[in-house]
Amino acid sequence: MSILKIIKERRSIRKFQKKEIPQKSIDKLIEALIWAPSAGDLQSRKFYFVFEEKIKKKLGEAAFGQNFLAQAPLVVVGCTDKEKVDYYGERGKSLYSICDVSASIQNMMLLAKELGLGTCWVGKLDEKEVSKILNLPDNFRPIVIVPVGYPAEKPSVPPRVSGNEVVEFIK
């Protein structure tokens, strides 16, 4: 499948089959995460792969009641590591490290689609509560929660704005 086809066909999945993800696929998801670009190649990110049912339920509650998270066999929490971007000062902490996590998560989500898995970007979360649930060190900031599993739904194609609306050519 071409990368553009994967990009166009990926959907936010909120219903999952009760089917385990093979270790080989999990290993590939990890590879996709670590090969994403990062500011200054500092790789200021950390990912938690959560399989424990009780923890997934707590994460759903910390995501303001997005309880579908607990249905997925795997929930990935992407965190920044603020210490690794000290070199770039406040911009590194408030922007670059978030971009690092985001690029990694996008890689993982696209690879998941290729593997027949579904994902959903969940950004609405109580950072303090997620940090408490996962017992995160002070330098880690949770940015995104992504449930991963085999889809039990096929969402319709959402409308997109045209290229003319989002791209400005400067010649």
Secondary structure, DSSP 8 states (H G I E B T S, - for coil): --HHHHHHH--B---B-S----HHHHHHHHHHHHTS--GGG---EEEEEE--HHHHHHHHHHTTS-GGGGGSSEEEEEEEEGGGGGGGHHHIIIIIHHHHHHHHHHHHHHHHHHTT-EE--B----HHHHHHHHT--TTEEEEEEEEEE-BS----------HHHH-----
